[in-house]
Amino acid sequence: MNDWRRYTEIPRIAYFSMEIGLTAEIPTYRGGLGVLAGDTIKSAADLKLPLVAVTLISRKGYFRQTFNDDGWQQESSVNWNPEELLELLPSKILVTIENRDVKVQAWMYQVKSPTGGELPVLFLDTDIPGNIPEDRKITDHLYGGDMGYRLKQEIVLGIGGARLLQLLGFQIRKYHLNEGHASLLTLELLNHHRRPVEDSWDEHTSWDTSRVQEMCVFTTHTPVTAGHDRFPYDLVERIMGDVIPMDRLKELGGKDELNMTMLALNLSHFINGVAKKHGEISQALFPGFKVNAITNGIHPFTWTSPYMAPLYDKYLPGWANEPELLVRVDNIPDQEIDEAHTKAKVSLFQYIKETTGTQLDPEILTIGFARRVTAYKRANMIFTDPQRLLKIGGGKLQLVFAGKAHPRDDYGKGMIQEIRQQANSFGDNLKIVYLSNYNMDLAIRLIPGVDIWLNNPLRPLEASGTSGMKAALNGVPNFSVLDGWWIEGHIEGVTGWSIGPPPTETTTAVNNSDEDVKDLYKKLEETIIPLYYDDRTGWIKLTKNVIGKNAYYFNTHVMMRRYVTEAYLQ
Ligand SMILES: *Cc1c(COP(=O)(O)O)cnc(C)c1O
């Protein structure tokens, strides 16, 4: 039996995230944030960094997506059995919720790298006999339930997680808060660093905030304040009670409501956004704090298709743990790289045939678009002028979409429905498929199998974006609005193409959809389609540039080395 105790021998970084996506079998993630967390953990294991990750068990996962005859999304819960993949740890701790003691236990999953690196991921769970039925459900639904349910989850994650690490004997050198969901752990740490002042507790001098700050690193992922978790204080008082005195909490977490981002900002010594642009935007949102930028990445081995990986092994041995080697991609013969991509494409089309009945043509330029469906990502933008699209793309284009809308997001569901209806109306002249149930398994099939990866979010809302990096790792060029990581990865015509104006403004006022749409159609028609059909050598050159100039750099190995030197060792 693998004992957790062997992980307690050296001090570790505790990485807290509400969602973690390690594999599709453990459905405790919704999208980019969770997959980033999983990729972070895998790179940490490859690099043998001492880390322990903490998240929620989410027994009902995120949902499974199907569609009714009208193309309207239907949700069902995915139950999974932690028993099959994880090991239950013997210790339990208590947190107080609505004045009740709620027991919390943890399941351990071990991430093992071929390099020999290993690290534990703890999944917190309240489904324990002795907890009342309501409390047993706290760790069931990822991003489900109302505000009170969410606050209870954050109590379990932040306070429960910190307590459990301590009880299990983990020595923690830094706490890394991946987004504000785990901010309550700072309160638990504050309680550990109380100093008695003579023989009374003086509320204003007994809290050693600087000690807690030294321990905490905070990564913010949301470029608009509306996206930050906030809770009214009457709810906080009713559900959480006084973990620290209320007036002190208000000083740290906001006067009018408990703002989890504010709490994390006030109690972290290192704060960062997830791309250079997002760092600047966050700096403007949070004057008075120093906001750094560490651009997100993806885990190289996880996101390389089984068709491309053997080529990298053959020509760039060692690439998976030293992705910088991809800079020498020109050592791979053109023909071999072209064949590897075609295999990925054929394999995707086979899957599409099996799941939807539609047969796509591997000779035709294929655009991919898949991510969470939410208003700002504008999944339906390419259909703004269907006649124009048909004129440009008839006989020359195929489109593959996937993505889930949040169960309560009717606008997002409407976008999906529109795409599915367009798919029917375009018919065989321009084939469009919408694949259901986008998850990590589908992502690794879909992204490497298309020819270009489309991304057209509303600037500046795509804090980083990572699916475009997965495309790059497989030689698939990005065609994207200049936002997030793409501002750093884009060289026009060399690593892909931009859509719309340059990212000189930080406000959403620059979002002239018309301009974006026009540019999208124009580049497709005048640049991308001709290159694909008339200049094979030019296209393969592009493929190689994408790998050598984007993939070698935008990965979680590079990212983790930066977290170590810029945040963890500071
Ligand atoms: C990578 C990934 C995402 C993130 O996509 P973005 O385009 O960066 O938003 C979302 N969902 C899944 C399943 C992924 O693998």
The ligand as an SDF file (V2000), in Angstrom:
LIG
                    3D

 15 15  0  0  0  0  0  0  0  0999 V2000
   -7.8920   22.8120  -22.7340 C   0  0  0  0  0  0  0  0  0  0  0  0
   -9.3260   22.6170  -22.4120 C   0  0  0  0  0  0  0  0  0  0  0  0
  -10.1540   23.7200  -22.1880 C   0  0  0  0  0  0  0  0  0  0  0  0
   -9.6520   25.1520  -22.2870 C   0  0  0  0  0  0  0  0  0  0  0  0
   -9.9840   25.7020  -23.5500 O   0  0  0  0  0  0  0  0  0  0  0  0
   -9.8160   27.2720  -23.8220 P   0  0  0  0  0  0  0  0  0  0  0  0
   -9.9710   27.4170  -25.2830 O   0  0  0  0  0  0  0  0  0  0  0  0
   -8.4720   27.6650  -23.3320 O   0  0  0  0  0  0  0  0  0  0  0  0
  -10.9080   27.9310  -23.0760 O   0  0  0  0  0  0  0  0  0  0  0  0
  -11.4860   23.4980  -21.8830 C   0  0  0  0  0  0  0  0  0  0  0  0
  -11.9850   22.2520  -21.8010 N   0  0  0  0  0  0  0  0  0  0  0  0
  -11.2230   21.1560  -22.0190 C   0  0  0  0  0  0  0  0  0  0  0  0
  -11.8390   19.8070  -21.9140 C   0  0  0  0  0  0  0  0  0  0  0  0
   -9.8690   21.3050  -22.3340 C   0  0  0  0  0  0  0  0  0  0  0  0
   -9.1150   20.2200  -22.5430 O   0  0  0  0  0  0  0  0  0  0  0  0
  1  2  1  0
  2  3  1  0
  2 14  2  0
  3  4  1  0
  3 10  2  0
  4  5  1  0
  5  6  1  0
  6  7  2  0
  6  8  1  0
  6  9  1  0
 10 11  1  0
 11 12  2  0
 12 13  1  0
 12 14  1  0
 14 15  1  0
M  END
$$$$
